[in-house]
């Protein structure tokens, strides 16, 4: 007798359903979502990847006001790394970036810890701390320029109250101007870090805090030895976002100091813009922007390896 459960009506065995092939998964499955996402994919491929490759290629040419195909090899990069202005820009960004990253992360985490204490009017405080991040870099720079202006801002106000020896002229002092940028940058970005850290803190299981209290572990040790390691993903993601933003710092510098006094607050992004639109040296500007792109990849690649690489067995 033919086994009906295993055979068809004519006694032929029924083949088991085969899983869909690779081409089906790529082109057919979730076709509606793929059609909806196709404009975004096209923009990424053409605008971001295409323009990036275009920029890298023309950084090896002698392009001036307009791009041309006169290939000059590494000449633009040799000129870049021998330029005093670029060296000062890179040094300024490194100094500003290290301090800004440390202060923004530390202050943002401390504010998140404070917000995590179930304060009254928490929503209002969170809005106040996050509000500076809603402002553009231009607005932030102009606000702090008014505050730090020796003839109009804090120095003039304090002297008008009788403290005539008070001095706060950092934006005109070549030795202190980077710290003026640091104050403005920390004020601008700390609220964003606070929100990310607060989300990480709120994701911690409350049972961990109960167990720590039962064991008599002080709160500061709980944060340092238990909570922070559990927030590794949030911390790494925050570092990547903040670090990438620091590499692209431009509008804050232009609004607050315009790179001065002299070149004491010049940054690589301003170097690129000046050579591209003012000096009319497209090849040099694209060489500098390519180095900035490499710096961003130096930040992104470790994050990608940590987050998406093979996980260690526990």
N, C-alpha and C positions, 0 to 999 in steps of 0.2 A: 504494500500500500504506500502510496506517495504521501510523504509527510507534508501536510498542508502548511504547517508553521514554517517549514523551511523551503517549500517549493511553490511555484506559481500554479495557476490552474492547469497548465499543460505539463506539469511535472518538472519544469525548468527551475533550477535554483534561483532564488531572488538575491541579487547582489546587495551587499550591505551598502548603506549610504556613505559615499566617500566625502571626506571633508573638502570644502571649497579650496581651489588652488590659489597660488600666489597672485595671479592676475585678477582673479575674482576679488580677493581681499583689497587689492590696490585700486581697482577701477569701479567695481560694482557695489561692494558693501558700503553702507551708509552713503549712498550716492548723493542724496539730498544735502547732507552736511558738507560733503566735498564740493558740491557746486556752490554752496553758500560761501565756503571758505576760499574759493578759487581767486577772487579779487585780491584778498590779502596775500595769498601765496604768490600771485603775480607781482604784487608790489614788493614783497621781500626779495624775490629773485631779480627783478629789474632794477629797482631803486637802491636797495641796500647792497645786495651782493654784486650786481652789475656795476653800480657806481663805485663801489669799493675797489673792484678790480681795475676799473678805469683810472681811478686816482693813483693806485699803486703803479700802473703802467706808465702814466705820464710823469710820475716822480723821477723816472729814469730818462726823461727827455729835457731838452733845452727850451721848454715852453715859457713864453713870456706873458704878455697880456692875454693871448689866445693859445690854446693847445696846438702843438705841432708834433710831428713824428721824428724830430731830430734826436736820435738816441745818443745819450752821452754817458751811459753806464752809471757808475757810482759817483759821478762828479757832484751831483746835487747833495748827496749825503756827506761827501767829504767837505764840501763848503759849509754844510749845516753844522757839523760837529767841530769845525774850526771857527765858527762865528761866535764872537763874544756875547752877543745878544742872546743867542740860543742857550749858551752855557748858563748865563744868568737866569734865563727863564726856567730851564730845567731844575737848577738848584733851588730857585724860589718855590717851584711847585713841589719839589721833594720835601723841603722844609715845612711849607704850609700843609702839605698833604699828611705828613706824619702826625703833626700836632693836631690838625683838624680831625683826623680819623680817631685818634686817642680820646680827645676831649669830647667829641660828639658821641662816641660809643659809651664812654664812662658816664657823662652827664645824662644821656638819654636813658641808660639803664637805671641810674639812681632815681630819675624822675618816674620811670615805670614802676620801680619798687615802691615809691611813695604812693603812686596812684593805686597800686595793688592792695593798699591797706584799707580799702573800702571807705574812703573819705567822704564826708558830706560834700555835696555840690561837685562830685567827681566829674560829671559831664561838663560843667562850666570850666573847671581847671584844665581838663583835657583839651577843650576847645581853645583856651587861651594859649596853652603850650604849643598846640599844633598850628595856630593861626599864622606864625611867621613863615611856615613852609608853604602856605597858600599864596604868599606874595612872590612875585618874580624876583630874580636876582637883581634886576635893574632897580626895582622899588626898594629892596633891602639895602643896596649900595647907596642910593640917594638918601635914605633915612639916616643911615650911619654916617654918611658924609656930613649931613647937617649937624648931627650930634658931635662929631669929632672935629668940625671946623673950628680952628682956634679963635676966629673973629666972630662967629655966630653961635657956636654950640655950647658944650658943657664948660669949656675953659672960660669963655666970656661970661657965662651965667654965674659960675662960682666966684670969679673975680669981681663981678658986680655986687656980690653979697659981702665983699670985704676981704676975701682971701686972695690978695693980689699976687701972691707968689705961686698960686696953683697953676700947674702946667699940664695940659693934655693935648699935645700937638702931634700925635702919632702919625697922622696921615701926611704930615709934612716932614717927618723925621725919617731919614733913610734907614736908620737902625731899628726903628719900631714899626714901620709901616706894615710889615708882614703880620705883626701881632694885631694891628688894627683890622686887617683882613680876617684874621683868625677869630676875633670877637664877633664880627659880622657873620662869618660863615657858620660858627657854632650856634649863634642865635637863630640863624635861618634853618639849620638842619636838625637840631636836637629834637624838636617835636616829632618829626617823622620817625627818628630812631626810637623815641619813647613809645610811639604807637605800636611799632613792630615788636619791641621788647615786651610791652604790656600784653599783646596777643600771645606771645610765647609763655609768659608767666601764667596767664589765665588758662592755658592748656595743660598745666601741671596738675596731676591728680591730687585732690585735697587730702587723700589718705597718706601721701608722702609727708605732708606737713604734720599730720597727727602723729605719725610714727616718729618723726624727728623730735617733736615735743615730748613724747613718751620717753624717748631715749635721752632726753636732756641735752640735745644738741642746740647750741645757740643759733639764733636766726641768721647771723652773718655767715656762720660756717655752713648752714643749710643752703644758703644762696650760693656760696663759692664752691662747695664740694658736691652738692647734689643737684641744685636747680640749674646752674650754668651748664654743666655737662649735658643735661637733658635738653637744653635749648640750643644745642650745637647747630642744628639746621637753621634756626632763626638767626643766630649770630653770624653764621657764614654768609647767609643770604644778605643780611644787612651790611656786612662788610663789603660785599661785592657791589651792592647798589651805591653805597656811599663812596667807595673807592673809585668806581667808574665816573661818578659825578665830579669828584675832585679832579680827575684827569682832564675833564672838559671845562673846568672853571674858566669863565670868560666874562659874562655879564656883570657879575659882582665886582670884578676888578675894574672893568671899564667905568662903572658907575661910581665906585668909591675913590679910586686913585688914578684911573686911566694909565696904569703901569708905572706911575711916578712915585716919588720924585726921581727923575732920571729913569733908570731901568730897575729901580730897587723893588718894584712889585710886578715886573713883567712876568707873564706866564706863557706857556707854549701855545695855547689857543689864540691868544692875542698876536703872537708872532705869526701864526698861520694867516689870520685875517688881514693883518697889515701887509704881508707880502703878497697876498692874493689880490687885494682890492686897492691898496695904496701904492706899493712898490711895483706892481705889475710884473711879478715874477712867479708865475703859476707853478713852474717846476719846483722851485724852492719851497713854496707853500705846501705842495702836495708831498714833498719829502718829509717835511715836519709833521704833517697830518698822519703820514704812514707810521712814523715813530710813535705818535700818540696812539694809533690803532694797535700797535704792538704792545704798548703799555697796558691797554685795556685787555688784550688777550692774556697778558701775564697775570692779570687779576682773575679773568674768567676761567681759564683752563684748570687751575687747581680746584676751583669751586665745582666745575663740571666733573672732574675726576672724583672728588669727595662725594658729591651727591648722586652721581649716576654710574660710578665705577663699581666693580665687584665688591660686595659687602664681605667683611671678615666674619668668619664663623665665631659665634659667641659661645 
